[in-house]
Amino acid sequence: MSCSSVKHRFETEKQKGLSFLRAMELYQEVEGSVAAHKMEIGELQHTNADPEQIRHLQEHITDGEKLLQEIKSLHLH
């Protein structure tokens, strides 16, 4: 699943009340997505693919890493 769709679900669930378990599930989804994007970039760089496609994936990675940081900074009440 894309980082942007997970971010949307995260924001929606955070407003409703996010459990620790659900936050961890979302974290793992984003972590997997970021790892997949990084592998894909490596493959694209190896084949000298379109730089625009690589840049687009890098944006997804950046967004995903920001979401990972946001989830890491959550505080339990």
Steps between C-alpha positions, in 0.01 A plus 500: 500500500624848423639724771246771421203265550646370827556861612134576426388197703739597780361855518140375493559239770704743712201735511271217610744362756795292392598194699863407554450177308347679201780759499752215488314334212500825302868552583585156363300565182685826437834345585438225245388749238810716549725194476328392177537847350870503588551165331312622195716813480811283515373290211404809299840660557668179392309504170542877445124554512315827464628748764145632544381155605787478751421848633134404543594192702740708709208730590302197617797390710531846654127507580518151648800585715320809631201285593727250675645786706151626582390158621822462703429830673152401621443516873269267689254660738 
